[in-house]
Amino acid sequence: MSGYVLPEPSPRAAELRSAMEQFVRERVLPAEAAYAEYRRSAGPDDHTVPPVVEELKREAKAAGLWNLFLPAESGLTQLEYAPIAELSGWSLELAPEAINGQAPDTGNMELLHLLGSDEQRRDWLKPLLDGEIRSAFAMTEPDVASSDATNIATRIERDGDEYVITGRKWWTSGAMDPRCAFFIVMGKTDPSAPAHRQQSMVLVPRDTPGVEVVRDHPVFGHHDQHGHAEVTFTGARVPVTNVIGEEGGGFAAAQARLGPGRIHHCMRALGAAERALALLVRRAKDRVAFGAPLAEQGVVQHQIAESRLEIEQARLLCHHTAHVIDTEGNKAARNLVAMAKIAVPRAATSVIDRAIQVHGGAGVSDTTPLAAMYGWHRAMRLFDGPDEVHLRSLAKAELRATPILPA
């Protein structure tokens, strides 16, 4: 790594990053109050879309801040997209969707872009890219340890020209949104095949008979607008042409989908950490205790310094990973992606937790965004693979590697 220097962004990428910062500061952050008021008035069981979301989407499109996550659409590298995605993490409920860079849709769009048929791209990818619909990804199951994807028990059985889908999923993010038009469902098409060829992914329209969205699951008591739903598939039938890629290719498709998706989550988490640190610093300067501003207390100074240190370390790892994806591909970056997926959420939750502590009671209430931010980024250490799975993969890779120095 000696002398390692990341490439400079192109002039266009730098302009888009500047435009994104202006958009977030001048339009997104001020819109949070209207978004929150709509959600409070509607109640946690209502998942209709606050009008301000569509307003911001129109403005982002007009500003050229649209579909920047997908290199084929934007012309940006993953490294060039990283600071833009980070800025969207400042307002996780608003900014990512405003630029059509929200999970799980970005992963689903990447998957359809890579593996979708012409018909799938026309009917489902295009309206997603246009921001006209939303989608969901149904992989995790309540009855098995889904951190081991080979455990997944949902059956996708062929019956002539159709697949019959039977199973129970949960944490199907996006399924509560009224704009959710389809699910990408992962299940077993051939339980007798080798472990990594048993599964397939199929596209299932939401209105398919036999599909039931059962309920939403809160994250640390917080119900978001898009929801994280339990969904059952009871003899749901779709044409065999709805398979994504090839039958038996579900595991490989999941890896293709999750690689960029994981690093995009990390990019946004850095933005949340930066906002939390900004809130921490402002509170420390404004709040007086025991005769002096908190900022003059050694313990608070220590917290601020540790937070900056963790953010910068995490950002370097995230950007290095993005650069390897750009130059060598997802497979070459898989261990770095695993490292980032562990390190960045850890850093973000540490910084957010310190900000909560300095805010006292305000930090655990809804008078600041910190409690909701903590809940989401703590959950991030579970979704897209828990820390333990990534640590296991890294350990195996290290054990296989040739030592740099003799023992």
Buried (B, 14 or more C-beta within 10 A) or exposed (E): EEEEEEEEBEEEBEEBBEBBBEBBEEBBBEBBEBBBEBBEEEEBEEBEBBEBBEBBBEBBBEBBBBBBBBBEBBEBBBBBBBBBBBBBBBBBBBBBBBBBBBBBBBBBBBBBBBBBBEEBBEBBBBBBBEBEBBBBBBBBBEEBEBBEBEEBBBBBBBEEEBBBBBBBBBBBBBBBBEBBBBBBBBBBBBEEEEEBBBBBBBBBBBEBEBBBBBEBBEBEEBBBBBBBBBBBBEEBBBEBEBBBBEBBBBBBBBBBBBBBBBBBBBBBBBBBBBBBBEBBBBBBEEBEEEEEBBBBBEEBEEBBEBBBEBBEEBBEBBBBBBBBBBEEEBEEBBBBBBBBBBBBBBBBBBBBBBBBBBBEEBBBEEEBBBBBBBBBBBBBBBBBBBBEBBEBBBEEEEEEEEEEEEE
